[in-house]
Amino acid sequence: MPLVIFAVFKWHDPRWVSPETRAVSGHVYKVIDDDAGAWGGITYDAIQHCDIRPLRDFACGSEVFLEADHPGEVLDDDDPEASRIWWRALLVTCIISPGGSS
């Protein structure tokens, strides 16, 4: 499973994440987060659906935004789908097979 380090609120929270977790390229979307003050995430409504891929498609060392894994991680309870948070993270390692990694 990929190990990612979340850069949320300027602290680091390393965590193992499923390779099937939906993600988008940080390269493409970090300007949205940076323009908002670099809070550490963006919302689903800022994402082009065609850019969403499973985390396993990204190379180690990639900066990504990952879909929140908890249903309550939204900015607006009245519109939870559009305001679902996608956290900014760095993919630091990925085990691709037993005994292997990249």
N, CA, C and O atoms as a GROMACS GRO file, in nm:
protein
  408
    1MET      N    1   0.083  -0.118   0.000
    1MET     CA    2   0.000   0.000   0.000
    1MET      C    3   0.087   0.124   0.000
    1MET      O    4   0.197   0.122   0.056
    2PRO      N    5   0.041   0.230  -0.062
    2PRO     CA    6   0.118   0.354  -0.060
    2PRO      C    7   0.121   0.416   0.080
    2PRO      O    8   0.022   0.412   0.153
    3LEU      N    9   0.234   0.472   0.115
    3LEU     CA   10   0.246   0.552   0.236
    3LEU      C   11   0.250   0.696   0.191
    3LEU      O   12   0.334   0.734   0.110
    4VAL      N   13   0.161   0.775   0.243
    4VAL     CA   14   0.159   0.916   0.208
    4VAL      C   15   0.183   0.999   0.332
    4VAL      O   16   0.149   0.959   0.443
    5ILE      N   17   0.241   1.116   0.312
    5ILE     CA   18   0.254   1.213   0.419
    5ILE      C   19   0.161   1.328   0.385
    5ILE      O   20   0.177   1.393   0.281
    6PHE      N   21   0.066   1.352   0.472
    6PHE     CA   22  -0.028   1.462   0.451
    6PHE      C   23   0.034   1.590   0.505
    6PHE      O   24   0.082   1.593   0.618
    7ALA      N   25   0.034   1.694   0.425
    7ALA     CA   26   0.086   1.824   0.467
    7ALA      C   27  -0.032   1.915   0.499
    7ALA      O   28  -0.057   2.013   0.428
    8VAL      N   29  -0.102   1.883   0.604
    8VAL     CA   30  -0.222   1.957   0.642
    8VAL      C   31  -0.191   2.044   0.763
    8VAL      O   32  -0.139   1.997   0.864
    9PHE      N   33  -0.224   2.171   0.750
    9PHE     CA   34  -0.201   2.267   0.858
    9PHE      C   35  -0.055   2.269   0.901
    9PHE      O   36  -0.024   2.287   1.019
   10LYS      N   37   0.034   2.250   0.805
   10LYS     CA   38   0.179   2.259   0.825
   10LYS      C   39   0.237   2.150   0.914
   10LYS      O   40   0.351   2.165   0.960
   11TRP      N   41   0.164   2.042   0.941
   11TRP     CA   42   0.221   1.929   1.014
   11TRP      C   43   0.213   1.806   0.927
   11TRP      O   44   0.140   1.804   0.828
   12HIS      N   45   0.287   1.705   0.963
   12HIS     CA   46   0.294   1.585   0.881
   12HIS      C   47   0.226   1.468   0.951
   12HIS      O   48   0.247   1.446   1.071
   13ASP      N   49   0.147   1.395   0.878
   13ASP     CA   50   0.072   1.282   0.931
   13ASP      C   51   0.091   1.163   0.837
   13ASP      O   52   0.006   1.140   0.751
   14PRO      N   53   0.201   1.088   0.851
   14PRO     CA   54   0.219   0.973   0.761
   14PRO      C   55   0.113   0.867   0.788
   14PRO      O   56   0.079   0.839   0.903
   15ARG      N   57   0.062   0.809   0.681
   15ARG     CA   58  -0.045   0.709   0.695
   15ARG      C   59  -0.044   0.620   0.572
   15ARG      O   60  -0.019   0.666   0.460
   16TRP      N   61  -0.071   0.490   0.592
   16TRP     CA   62  -0.088   0.398   0.480
   16TRP      C   63  -0.226   0.421   0.422
   16TRP      O   64  -0.324   0.434   0.495
   17VAL      N   65  -0.235   0.426   0.290
   17VAL     CA   66  -0.361   0.455   0.221
   17VAL      C   67  -0.381   0.350   0.112
   17VAL      O   68  -0.285   0.304   0.050
   18SER      N   69  -0.504   0.312   0.089
   18SER     CA   70  -0.535   0.214  -0.014
   18SER      C   71  -0.489   0.263  -0.151
   18SER      O   72  -0.505   0.381  -0.183
   19PRO      N   73  -0.433   0.174  -0.233
   19PRO     CA   74  -0.393   0.213  -0.368
   19PRO      C   75  -0.512   0.249  -0.456
   19PRO      O   76  -0.495   0.309  -0.562
   20GLU      N   77  -0.632   0.213  -0.414
   20GLU     CA   78  -0.752   0.246  -0.491
   20GLU      C   79  -0.812   0.381  -0.453
   20GLU      O   80  -0.911   0.424  -0.514
   21THR      N   81  -0.755   0.448  -0.354
   21THR     CA   82  -0.804   0.580  -0.313
   21THR      C   83  -0.801   0.674  -0.433
   21THR      O   84  -0.703   0.680  -0.507
   22ARG      N   85  -0.910   0.748  -0.451
   22ARG     CA   86  -0.916   0.841  -0.564
   22ARG      C   87  -0.825   0.961  -0.538
   22ARG      O   88  -0.820   1.013  -0.427
   23ALA      N   89  -0.753   1.003  -0.643
   23ALA     CA   90  -0.655   1.111  -0.630
   23ALA      C   91  -0.646   1.191  -0.759
   23ALA      O   92  -0.685   1.144  -0.866
   24VAL      N   93  -0.593   1.311  -0.746
   24VAL     CA   94  -0.562   1.395  -0.862
   24VAL      C   95  -0.421   1.450  -0.843
   24VAL      O   96  -0.369   1.453  -0.732
   25SER      N   97  -0.361   1.491  -0.952
   25SER     CA   98  -0.224   1.543  -0.949
   25SER      C   99  -0.215   1.673  -0.870
   25SER      O  100  -0.292   1.766  -0.891
   26GLY      N  101  -0.120   1.676  -0.779
   26GLY     CA  102  -0.095   1.800  -0.706
   26GLY      C  103  -0.043   1.909  -0.797
   26GLY      O  104  -0.071   2.027  -0.777
   27HIS      N  105   0.032   1.869  -0.898
   27HIS     CA  106   0.088   1.964  -0.993
   27HIS      C  107  -0.021   2.048  -1.059
   27HIS      O  108  -0.005   2.169  -1.079
   28VAL      N  109  -0.131   1.984  -1.092
   28VAL     CA  110  -0.241   2.050  -1.160
   28VAL      C  111  -0.324   2.136  -1.064
   28VAL      O  112  -0.368   2.244  -1.102
   29TYR      N  113  -0.346   2.089  -0.941
   29TYR     CA  114  -0.443   2.151  -0.852
   29TYR      C  115  -0.385   2.232  -0.736
   29TYR      O  116  -0.460   2.298  -0.665
   30LYS      N  117  -0.253   2.228  -0.716
   30LYS     CA  118  -0.199   2.298  -0.599
   30LYS      C  119  -0.219   2.449  -0.606
   30LYS      O  120  -0.223   2.515  -0.502
   31VAL      N  121  -0.233   2.504  -0.726
   31VAL     CA  122  -0.256   2.649  -0.736
   31VAL      C  123  -0.388   2.687  -0.669
   31VAL      O  124  -0.399   2.796  -0.613
   32ILE      N  125  -0.487   2.599  -0.674
   32ILE     CA  126  -0.616   2.627  -0.608
   32ILE      C  127  -0.596   2.633  -0.457
   32ILE      O  128  -0.646   2.725  -0.392
   33ASP      N  129  -0.524   2.536  -0.402
   33ASP     CA  130  -0.496   2.535  -0.259
   33ASP      C  131  -0.410   2.655  -0.220
   33ASP      O  132  -0.438   2.722  -0.121
   34ASP      N  133  -0.306   2.682  -0.297
   34ASP     CA  134  -0.217   2.794  -0.266
   34ASP      C  135  -0.292   2.928  -0.270
   34ASP      O  136  -0.271   3.013  -0.184
   35ASP      N  137  -0.380   2.946  -0.369
   35ASP     CA  138  -0.457   3.071  -0.379
   35ASP      C  139  -0.552   3.089  -0.262
   35ASP      O  140  -0.588   3.201  -0.226
   36ALA      N  141  -0.593   2.977  -0.201
   36ALA     CA  142  -0.684   2.984  -0.086
   36ALA      C  143  -0.609   2.996   0.046
   36ALA      O  144  -0.670   2.996   0.153
   37GLY      N  145  -0.477   3.005   0.041
   37GLY     CA  146  -0.398   3.019   0.162
   37GLY      C  147  -0.326   2.892   0.205
   37GLY      O  148  -0.277   2.884   0.318
   38ALA      N  149  -0.321   2.792   0.117
   38ALA     CA  150  -0.249   2.666   0.142
   38ALA      C  151  -0.298   2.599   0.270
   38ALA      O  152  -0.219   2.569   0.360
   39TRP      N  153  -0.428   2.575   0.278
   39TRP     CA  154  -0.488   2.509   0.394
   39TRP      C  155  -0.460   2.359   0.396
   39TRP      O  156  -0.474   2.295   0.500
   40GLY      N  157  -0.420   2.303   0.282
   40GLY     CA  158  -0.388   2.160   0.279
   40GLY      C  159  -0.490   2.075   0.208
   40GLY      O  160  -0.488   1.952   0.219
   41GLY      N  161  -0.579   2.138   0.133
   41GLY     CA  162  -0.677   2.060   0.060
   41GLY      C  163  -0.760   2.145  -0.035
   41GLY      O  164  -0.757   2.268  -0.032
   42ILE      N  165  -0.832   2.075  -0.118
   42ILE     CA  166  -0.927   2.137  -0.210
   42ILE      C  167  -1.059   2.062  -0.197
   42ILE      O  168  -1.066   1.961  -0.127
   43THR      N  169  -1.162   2.110  -0.262
   43THR     CA  170  -1.289   2.039  -0.257
   43THR      C  171  -1.320   1.975  -0.391
   43THR      O  172  -1.266   2.014  -0.495
   44TYR      N  173  -1.406   1.877  -0.386
   44TYR     CA  174  -1.442   1.800  -0.504
   44TYR      C  175  -1.491   1.888  -0.619
   44TYR      O  176  -1.465   1.859  -0.736
   45ASP      N  177  -1.562   1.995  -0.587
   45ASP     CA  178  -1.617   2.080  -0.693
   45ASP      C  179  -1.509   2.154  -0.772
   45ASP      O  180  -1.539   2.211  -0.878
   46ALA      N  181  -1.385   2.155  -0.724
   46ALA     CA  182  -1.274   2.219  -0.796
   46ALA      C  183  -1.204   2.124  -0.893
   46ALA      O  184  -1.116   2.165  -0.968
   47ILE      N  185  -1.244   1.997  -0.892
   47ILE     CA  186  -1.174   1.893  -0.966
   47ILE      C  187  -1.246   1.858  -1.096
   47ILE      O  188  -1.368   1.844  -1.099
   48GLN      N  189  -1.169   1.845  -1.202
   48GLN     CA  190  -1.222   1.793  -1.327
   48GLN      C  191  -1.233   1.640  -1.314
   48GLN      O  192  -1.135   1.574  -1.280
   49HIS      N  193  -1.349   1.586  -1.339
   49HIS     CA  194  -1.371   1.443  -1.321
   49HIS      C  195  -1.274   1.358  -1.403
   49HIS      O  196  -1.236   1.249  -1.360
   50CYS      N  197  -1.235   1.406  -1.520
   50CYS     CA  198  -1.144   1.330  -1.606
   50CYS      C  199  -1.003   1.319  -1.547
   50CYS      O  200  -0.924   1.237  -1.593
   51ASP      N  201  -0.971   1.400  -1.445
   51ASP     CA  202  -0.838   1.396  -1.382
   51ASP      C  203  -0.828   1.296  -1.268
   51ASP      O  204  -0.718   1.269  -1.221
   52ILE      N  205  -0.939   1.241  -1.224
   52ILE     CA  206  -0.940   1.151  -1.109
   52ILE      C  207  -0.888   1.013  -1.151
   52ILE      O  208  -0.935   0.952  -1.247
   53ARG      N  209  -0.787   0.966  -1.073
   53ARG     CA  210  -0.727   0.834  -1.097
   53ARG      C  211  -0.703   0.765  -0.963
   53ARG      O  212  -0.700   0.832  -0.860
   54PRO      N  213  -0.686   0.634  -0.964
   54PRO     CA  214  -0.650   0.568  -0.838
   54PRO      C  215  -0.508   0.607  -0.798
   54PRO      O  216  -0.423   0.631  -0.884
   55LEU      N  217  -0.483   0.612  -0.670
   55LEU     CA  218  -0.352   0.652  -0.619
   55LEU      C  219  -0.240   0.566  -0.677
   55LEU      O  220  -0.129   0.616  -0.696
   56ARG      N  221  -0.267   0.439  -0.705
   56ARG     CA  222  -0.163   0.349  -0.757
   56ARG      C  223  -0.107   0.396  -0.891
   56ARG      O  224   0.000   0.351  -0.931
   57ASP      N  225  -0.178   0.485  -0.961
   57ASP     CA  226  -0.131   0.536  -1.090
   57ASP      C  227  -0.024   0.644  -1.078
   57ASP      O  228   0.037   0.682  -1.177
   58PHE      N  229   0.000   0.693  -0.956
   58PHE     CA  230   0.096   0.801  -0.936
   58PHE      C  231   0.230   0.746  -0.890
   58PHE      O  232   0.235   0.647  -0.816
   59ALA      N  233   0.337   0.808  -0.933
   59ALA     CA  234   0.472   0.764  -0.896
   59ALA      C  235   0.508   0.809  -0.755
   59ALA      O  236   0.458   0.910  -0.706
   60CYS      N  237   0.596   0.734  -0.692
   60CYS     CA  238   0.649   0.775  -0.562
   60CYS      C  239   0.714   0.912  -0.578
   60CYS      O  240   0.781   0.939  -0.677
   61GLY      N  241   0.695   0.995  -0.479
   61GLY     CA  242   0.746   1.131  -0.483
   61GLY      C  243   0.647   1.231  -0.539
   61GLY      O  244   0.672   1.351  -0.537
   62SER      N  245   0.533   1.182  -0.588
   62SER     CA  246   0.432   1.272  -0.645
   62SER      C  247   0.356   1.343  -0.534
   62SER      O  248   0.325   1.285  -0.430
   63GLU      N  249   0.326   1.470  -0.559
   63GLU     CA  250   0.233   1.542  -0.473
   63GLU      C  251   0.095   1.522  -0.533
   63GLU      O  252   0.076   1.537  -0.654
   64VAL      N  253  -0.001   1.487  -0.449
   64VAL     CA  254  -0.136   1.456  -0.494
   64VAL      C  255  -0.238   1.519  -0.398
   64VAL      O  256  -0.203   1.565  -0.290
   65PHE      N  257  -0.362   1.518  -0.442
   65PHE     CA  258  -0.474   1.546  -0.353
   65PHE      C  259  -0.556   1.418  -0.348
   65PHE      O  260  -0.598   1.366  -0.451
   66LEU      N  261  -0.579   1.367  -0.225
   66LEU     CA  262  -0.650   1.241  -0.204
   66LEU      C  263  -0.789   1.268  -0.148
   66LEU      O  264  -0.808   1.355  -0.063
   67GLU      N  265  -0.886   1.192  -0.198
   67GLU     CA  266  -1.020   1.204  -0.146
   67GLU      C  267  -1.023   1.166   0.002
   67GLU      O  268  -0.965   1.065   0.042
   68ALA      N  269  -1.090   1.247   0.082
   68ALA     CA  270  -1.104   1.219   0.225
   68ALA      C  271  -1.167   1.082   0.245
   68ALA      O  272  -1.257   1.044   0.171
   69ASP      N  273  -1.119   1.010   0.344
   69ASP     CA  274  -1.171   0.875   0.367
   69ASP      C  275  -1.284   0.872   0.470
   69ASP      O  276  -1.336   0.765   0.501
   70HIS      N  277  -1.321   0.986   0.522
   70HIS     CA  278  -1.429   0.993   0.621
   70HIS      C  279  -1.544   1.075   0.563
   70HIS      O  280  -1.521   1.186   0.514
   71PRO      N  281  -1.666   1.024   0.568
   71PRO     CA  282  -1.779   1.095   0.508
   71PRO      C  283  -1.804   1.235   0.564
   71PRO      O  284  -1.862   1.319   0.496
   72GLY      N  285  -1.760   1.261   0.686
   72GLY     CA  286  -1.784   1.391   0.748
   72GLY      C  287  -1.683   1.498   0.710
   72GLY      O  288  -1.695   1.612   0.754
   73GLU      N  289  -1.584   1.464   0.628
   73GLU     CA  290  -1.481   1.562   0.590
   73GLU      C  291  -1.531   1.646   0.473
   73GLU      O  292  -1.489   1.626   0.358
   74VAL      N  293  -1.620   1.739   0.504
   74VAL     CA  294  -1.680   1.827   0.406
   74VAL      C  295  -1.678   1.970   0.460
   74VAL      O  296  -1.669   1.990   0.581
   75LEU      N  297  -1.686   2.067   0.371
   75LEU     CA  298  -1.691   2.207   0.415
   75LEU      C  299  -1.833   2.258   0.430
   75LEU      O  300  -1.857   2.354   0.503
   76ASP      N  301  -1.927   2.195   0.362
   76ASP     CA  302  -2.066   2.240   0.365
   76ASP      C  303  -2.158   2.119   0.380
   76ASP      O  304  -2.173   2.040   0.287
   77ASP      N  305  -2.218   2.105   0.498
   77ASP     CA  306  -2.306   1.990   0.523
   77ASP      C  307  -2.428   1.988   0.432
   77ASP      O  308  -2.488   1.883   0.411
   78ASP      N  309  -2.466   2.105   0.377
   78ASP     CA  310  -2.580   2.110   0.286
   78ASP      C  311  -2.546   2.061   0.146
   78ASP      O  312  -2.635   2.030   0.067
   79ASP      N  313  -2.418   2.054   0.114
   79ASP     CA  314  -2.373   2.005  -0.017
   79ASP      C  315  -2.249   1.918   0.003
   79ASP      O  316  -2.140   1.955  -0.040
   80PRO      N  317  -2.265   1.803   0.069
   80PRO     CA  318  -2.148   1.723   0.106
   80PRO      C  319  -2.069   1.667  -0.011
   80PRO      O  320  -1.947   1.652   0.000
   81GLU      N  321  -2.134   1.635  -0.122
   81GLU     CA  322  -2.059   1.579  -0.235
   81GLU      C  323  -1.965   1.684  -0.295
   81GLU      O  324  -1.846   1.657  -0.312
   82ALA      N  325  -2.017   1.800  -0.326
   82ALA     CA  326  -1.934   1.904  -0.390
   82ALA      C  327  -1.828   1.959  -0.296
   82ALA      O  328  -1.722   2.001  -0.341
   83SER      N  329  -1.857   1.960  -0.166
   83SER     CA  330  -1.762   2.020  -0.072
   83SER      C  331  -1.675   1.918   0.000
   83SER      O  332  -1.607   1.951   0.097
   84ARG      N  333  -1.676   1.793  -0.047
   84ARG     CA  334  -1.590   1.690   0.012
   84ARG      C  335  -1.444   1.731  -0.005
   84ARG      O  336  -1.404   1.775  -0.113
   85ILE      N  337  -1.366   1.717   0.101
   85ILE     CA  338  -1.227   1.759   0.100
   85ILE      C  339  -1.138   1.652   0.037
   85ILE      O  340  -1.155   1.533   0.062
   86TRP      N  341  -1.046   1.698  -0.044
   86TRP     CA  342  -0.940   1.615  -0.099
   86TRP      C  343  -0.810   1.671  -0.041
   86TRP      O  344  -0.773   1.784  -0.073
   87TRP      N  345  -0.742   1.594   0.043
   87TRP     CA  346  -0.626   1.641   0.117
   87TRP      C  347  -0.498   1.640   0.033
   87TRP      O  348  -0.475   1.549  -0.047
   88ARG      N  349  -0.418   1.741   0.052
   88ARG     CA  350  -0.288   1.752  -0.016
   88ARG      C  351  -0.190   1.659   0.053
   88ARG      O  352  -0.179   1.658   0.176
   89ALA      N  353  -0.119   1.580  -0.026
   89ALA     CA  354  -0.030   1.480   0.031
   89ALA      C  355   0.088   1.453  -0.061
   89ALA      O  356   0.085   1.485  -0.180
   90LEU      N  357   0.190   1.395  -0.004
   90LEU     CA  358   0.309   1.353  -0.079
   90LEU      C  359   0.318   1.201  -0.070
   90LEU      O  360   0.319   1.145   0.039
   91LEU      N  361   0.324   1.136  -0.183
   91LEU     CA  362   0.338   0.990  -0.188
   91LEU      C  363   0.486   0.957  -0.165
   91LEU      O  364   0.571   0.987  -0.250
   92VAL      N  365   0.515   0.897  -0.051
   92VAL     CA  366   0.655   0.874  -0.017
   92VAL      C  367   0.705   0.734  -0.046
   92VAL      O  368   0.824   0.716  -0.069
   93THR      N  369   0.618   0.636  -0.047
   93THR     CA  370   0.660   0.501  -0.083
   93THR      C  371   0.538   0.421  -0.126
   93THR      O  372   0.424   0.454  -0.091
   94CYS      N  373   0.562   0.317  -0.200
   94CYS     CA  374   0.450   0.237  -0.249
   94CYS      C  375   0.497   0.092  -0.261
   94CYS      O  376   0.590   0.062  -0.336
   95ILE      N  377   0.432   0.003  -0.188
   95ILE     CA  378   0.463  -0.139  -0.201
   95ILE      C  379   0.375  -0.194  -0.310
   95ILE      O  380   0.253  -0.193  -0.299
   96ILE      N  381   0.437  -0.242  -0.416
   96ILE     CA  382   0.361  -0.287  -0.532
   96ILE      C  383   0.345  -0.438  -0.539
   96ILE      O  384   0.260  -0.488  -0.613
   97SER      N  385   0.424  -0.511  -0.463
   97SER     CA  386   0.410  -0.656  -0.457
   97SER      C  387   0.480  -0.703  -0.330
   97SER      O  388   0.563  -0.630  -0.275
   98PRO      N  389   0.449  -0.822  -0.282
   98PRO     CA  390   0.516  -0.870  -0.162
   98PRO      C  391   0.668  -0.866  -0.180
   98PRO      O  392   0.722  -0.924  -0.274
   99GLY      N  393   0.734  -0.798  -0.089
   99GLY     CA  394   0.879  -0.789  -0.093
   99GLY      C  395   0.931  -0.683  -0.189
   99GLY      O  396   1.053  -0.668  -0.203
  100GLY      N  397   0.844  -0.610  -0.255
  100GLY     CA  398   0.890  -0.508  -0.350
  100GLY      C  399   0.832  -0.373  -0.318
  100GLY      O  400   0.730  -0.362  -0.249
  101SER      N  401   0.897  -0.272  -0.367
  101SER     CA  402   0.846  -0.136  -0.351
  101SER      C  403   0.902  -0.050  -0.461
  101SER      O  404   0.995  -0.088  -0.531
  102SER      N  405   0.844   0.067  -0.476
  102SER     CA  406   0.897   0.162  -0.573
  102SER      C  407   0.898   0.299  -0.513
  102SER      O  408   0.940   0.394  -0.579
   0.00000   0.00000   0.00000
